[in-house]
């Protein structure tokens, strides 16, 4: 395959001149998650593949036990997601998740917290997650649906300087994981 064809397949011109083909792994059912002392990240309607990949990369670096992929989530194996994850989509278990699966986790005593801008949300530093724990983050434009927030035990937000109303989902997710997952890389 010539250079131009590899650029077309890769979708960008910076590559090492090699391509591979592999069977795409399917996400596991969320019912396979074991109730241990872990922390998981749940992505709900995060539609941008670069954001999905970067969140998976952050989850891997901050000690997540796995990532739940909710409805409307971009494909974590799409080339932009793979690239922004720096290959970490292969280092964490990925689970398919819908409202019913999220409810089932709550019924199994998983502590679920929604990252929201709701007036009822607690500042991030005031929330004490119990294990097993799931942090749920949503779409940058629309946030999380009310039904998903209702499943969660709590809501958290990141206090910010006045004049700034929100952060990019990757930045917010990373800050929340750092604070709530308790794995400081040590």
SULHU-V910528 format. One record per residue. N is the residue number from 1. PSI is psi in radians with two decimals (999 if undefined). Layout:
BEGIN
n->N psi->PSI
n->N psi->PSI
END
This chain:
BEGIN
n->1 psi->2.31
n->2 psi->2.95
n->3 psi->-0.80
n->4 psi->-0.69
n->5 psi->-0.70
n->6 psi->-0.71
n->7 psi->-0.71
n->8 psi->-0.78
n->9 psi->-0.79
n->10 psi->-0.51
n->11 psi->0.03
n->12 psi->2.79
n->13 psi->-0.08
n->14 psi->1.87
n->15 psi->3.04
n->16 psi->0.14
n->17 psi->0.23
n->18 psi->2.53
n->19 psi->2.76
n->20 psi->2.74
n->21 psi->2.37
n->22 psi->2.81
n->23 psi->2.29
n->24 psi->2.14
n->25 psi->2.51
n->26 psi->2.46
n->27 psi->2.55
n->28 psi->2.74
n->29 psi->2.49
n->30 psi->-0.39
n->31 psi->-0.27
n->32 psi->-0.19
n->33 psi->2.23
n->34 psi->2.38
n->35 psi->1.52
n->36 psi->-2.58
n->37 psi->0.35
n->38 psi->3.05
n->39 psi->2.37
n->40 psi->2.69
n->41 psi->2.31
n->42 psi->2.17
n->43 psi->2.10
n->44 psi->1.93
n->45 psi->0.61
n->46 psi->1.77
n->47 psi->-0.32
n->48 psi->2.07
n->49 psi->-0.62
n->50 psi->-0.66
n->51 psi->-0.74
n->52 psi->-0.83
n->53 psi->-0.78
n->54 psi->-0.63
n->55 psi->-0.68
n->56 psi->-0.73
n->57 psi->-0.80
n->58 psi->-0.73
n->59 psi->-0.75
n->60 psi->-0.74
n->61 psi->-0.40
n->62 psi->0.27
n->63 psi->0.32
n->64 psi->2.54
n->65 psi->-0.33
n->66 psi->3.09
n->67 psi->2.28
n->68 psi->2.30
n->69 psi->1.89
n->70 psi->3.14
n->71 psi->2.51
n->72 psi->0.03
n->73 psi->2.46
n->74 psi->2.69
n->75 psi->2.09
n->76 psi->-0.21
n->77 psi->0.10
n->78 psi->2.57
n->79 psi->-0.67
n->80 psi->-0.66
n->81 psi->-0.76
n->82 psi->-0.79
n->83 psi->-0.82
n->84 psi->-0.33
n->85 psi->-0.16
n->86 psi->0.62
n->87 psi->-0.01
n->88 psi->-0.15
n->89 psi->-0.36
n->90 psi->-0.09
n->91 psi->-0.20
n->92 psi->2.53
n->93 psi->2.42
n->94 psi->2.40
n->95 psi->2.44
n->96 psi->2.38
n->97 psi->2.40
n->98 psi->-3.06
n->99 psi->-0.72
n->100 psi->-0.74
n->101 psi->-0.68
n->102 psi->-0.74
n->103 psi->-0.72
n->104 psi->-0.69
n->105 psi->-0.74
n->106 psi->-0.70
n->107 psi->-0.43
n->108 psi->0.30
n->109 psi->0.47
n->110 psi->2.41
n->111 psi->2.06
n->112 psi->2.31
n->113 psi->2.31
n->114 psi->2.30
n->115 psi->1.94
n->116 psi->2.99
n->117 psi->0.34
n->118 psi->2.52
n->119 psi->-0.37
n->120 psi->-0.07
n->121 psi->2.57
n->122 psi->2.58
n->123 psi->2.48
n->124 psi->-0.76
n->125 psi->-0.24
n->126 psi->-0.09
n->127 psi->2.24
n->128 psi->1.70
n->129 psi->2.52
n->130 psi->2.68
n->131 psi->2.56
n->132 psi->2.65
n->133 psi->2.47
n->134 psi->2.17
n->135 psi->2.19
n->136 psi->2.11
n->137 psi->2.62
n->138 psi->-2.97
n->139 psi->2.42
n->140 psi->-0.68
n->141 psi->-0.63
n->142 psi->-0.21
n->143 psi->-2.61
n->144 psi->2.51
n->145 psi->2.63
n->146 psi->-0.67
n->147 psi->-0.61
n->148 psi->-0.75
n->149 psi->-0.69
n->150 psi->-0.48
n->151 psi->-0.51
n->152 psi->2.54
n->153 psi->-0.59
n->154 psi->2.99
n->155 psi->2.49
n->156 psi->2.68
n->157 psi->2.82
n->158 psi->1.98
n->159 psi->2.37
n->160 psi->2.88
n->161 psi->2.57
n->162 psi->2.57
n->163 psi->-0.28
n->164 psi->2.06
n->165 psi->-0.34
n->166 psi->2.95
n->167 psi->2.84
n->168 psi->2.52
n->169 psi->-0.56
n->170 psi->-0.79
n->171 psi->-0.86
n->172 psi->-0.78
n->173 psi->-0.73
n->174 psi->-0.77
n->175 psi->-0.79
n->176 psi->-0.77
n->177 psi->-0.75
n->178 psi->-0.79
n->179 psi->-0.74
n->180 psi->-0.46
n->181 psi->-0.38
n->182 psi->0.10
n->183 psi->1.77
n->184 psi->0.39
n->185 psi->0.19
n->186 psi->999
END
